[in-house]
Amino acid sequence: MIFRPATADPADLDRATALPGDGGPVRLLAPATIRGEFAAGRMRPEWTWFAEDEDGEVLARALWWGRADSGHPIALDCLHVRAGTSDPAAVAAGLLEAGHTAFGTRPGYTVTLPRDWRADPAAVEAVAWRRQAAHACGPTREIERLRYEWTPSAGTAPPTGRLVFREGGDEEFLDAFVRLSRGSLDLATRDELRTATPEEVARADFAFYRDCPGERSWWRLAHLPDGTLAGLAIPSATPYHRNVGYLGVVPEQRGRGLIDEVLAEITRFHAAAGAERITATTDTVNTPMAAAFDRAGYEATEVRLVLEEESG
C-alpha cells in the first residue's frame, strides 16, 4: 500500500472529491464544499493524503484543514475509507501516520455526528475504527462537544441591567481568563491545568482568540453595577460564521444565572452586526453551559467528537 500527498494535478483534486467514503452518519463533505476549501486555501494538496493499493486505486483519503494563513494544518477535517476495505482502522492509521510525519505535528481530529449517534449501530461502528486509527497515531484524549446554532428567528434578550459590559486592557483580560479557569467544567482547560499554570493557560487562550477571525475590539469584561468583575464575553468568528467564542463567570459569582446575561450580550452584539447565524460549542459534560444555550434559543445541531493529544 502507498500513502502519498495529493499533487497540484487537477486529477488529484478530482480524486479527493470523488472517493466514496463509508458514508453513514459521519459527515461527508460535499465535493463542492471541498473544492471551495481548496480555492480558499483552507485545504491544500500537501494537506490531502491518499492510501492507494498496488494498482493505484484510492482506498482512503484524509483531508486536513487550516486557516488561509496557516503554515501547517490545524485539524483533520475528513477521514474516509472506501466501503468494503478490510481493516479500515489499519488503513486509516497508516494514512494518518504518514501525514503526521510529513507535517511534523499531530493535529486533532473532529468527527461530526448526529446527536443520537450512540443509538445507531452504524454510527458506533464508524466511530470505532476512526477512534482506533487516531489512538494508534497519538491523539488519545476524547472530548465530546455539542455544536449549537442561533438564527434571527430565536430573537435576542434585552439587557436587564444586572451586568455592565466594557472594553478592557490585555492584562485585565488575562486576569479574567485566570480567574475563570478555576473550577472550569471545560475538559480541555482542566487537562491543560494538569501540566501548566493558570497564567500559562490564560496566555494560550488569549493568543488563540486573538488569532481567530473576530476582532479584539469586540471583547468585553462583565461587571456587577458596583464594579465587581463578574466574567467576560468574547464574541468571535470562524471563517464561515459569527461565533460565541469564549464566555464565563468568575467562581464567586456562579450559580446566580449571570451566564445568561453574558451569553445574551454576545448574541446581541452579533445580531446587531447583522449575523444570520451564530455558532457555538460546549462539552457535553458542561451541562450548565448547555442549558444556557438552550434558554437563549440556540439549537443543538450535532455532536463533535474531538480526538487530540493529551497535554504535556
C-alpha positions, 0 to 999 in steps of 0.5 A: 500500500502507498500513502502519498500527498495529493499533487497540484494535478487537477486529477488529484483534486478530482480524486479527493472529491470523488472517493466514496467514503463509508458514508453513514452518519459521519459527515461527508463533505460535499465535493463542492464544499471541498473544492471551495476549501481548496480555492480558499486555501483552507485545504491544500494538496500537501494537506490531502493524503491518499492510501492507494493499493498496488494498482493505484486505486484510492482506498482512503483519503484524509483531508486536513484543514487550516486557516488561509494563513496557516503554515501547517494544518490545524485539524483533520477535517475528513477521514474516509475509507472506501466501503468494503476495505478490510481493516479500515482502522489499519488503513486509516492509521497508516494514512494518518501516520504518514501525514503526521510525519510529513507535517511534523505535528499531530493535529486533532481530529473532529468527527461530526455526528448526529446527536443520537449517534450512540443509538445507531449501530452504524454510527458506533461502528464508524466511530470505532475504527476512526477512534482506533486509527487516531489512538494508534497515531497519538491523539488519545484524549476524547472530548465530546462537544455539542455544536449549537446554532442561533438564527434571527428567528430565536430573537435576542434578550434585552439587557436587564441591567444586572451586568455592565459590559466594557472594553478592557486592557490585555492584562485585565483580560488575562486576569479574567481568563485566570480567574475563570479557569478555576473550577472550569467544567471545560475538559480541555482547560482542566487537562491543560491545568494538569501540566501548566499554570493558570497564567500559562493557560490564560496566555494560550487562550488569549493568543488563540482568540486573538488569532481567530477571525473576530476582532479584539475590539469586540471583547468585553469584561462583565461587571456587577453595577458596583464594579465587581468583575463578574466574567467576560464575553468574547464574541468571535468568528470562524471563517464561515460564521459569527461565533460565541467564542469564549464566555464565563463567570468568575467562581464567586459569582456562579450559580446566580444565572449571570451566564445568561446575561453574558451569553445574551450580550454576545448574541446581541452584539452579533445580531446587531452586526447583522449575523444570520447565524451564530455558532457555538460549542460546549462539552457535553459534560458542561451541562450548565453551559448547555442549558444556557444555550438552550434558554437563549434559543440556540439549537443543538445541531450535532455532536463533535467528537474531538480526538487530540493529544493529551497535554504535556 
